[in-house]
């Protein structure tokens, strides 16, 4: 309903419909958390939690896209703020639903591996769709992949001591491939922060490789060599 109201409002220039649709999308997420989320119920992925989270996320993405492309000159700032707010709400539900489902279904030792693959795939998808749809906001969202990667690396290292445990040998190269792809798309789009993100990516990758080498050296040789 919220997405439909925003669509009608942008087509017909109705400010109240756009406002009501934006509010509905926001409130739907709060209502879903309060009364509809059933952690662990149903089949993995094919369940009401994931479906509900996707509906909220995709509705918010759709509404953000519509509001961000409104050609009218009135309330330009309000449209941009609403579009950004909806976009962040959509990202929060997309990533949050992925993590909640991973935590509920995957074994503890595999949770970070599974979520890394999900985040990497999401980043690559955002980079590709942002260019295909000529949607700058979605293209720029790839910038969030690096800080998210840093947070996941810190948590993974704290919990497991190194990064290649379990299927980490698959997940970490995959998410770094997604990061490289995202950086290439940012370069092509002329993103001002691309150069800084290249440097920060190299520094983070160097740190992760050093920590992994430290862990393996300590076990193969000794703590002194590590």
Beta strands, then each sheet from edge to edge (+ up, - down):
end
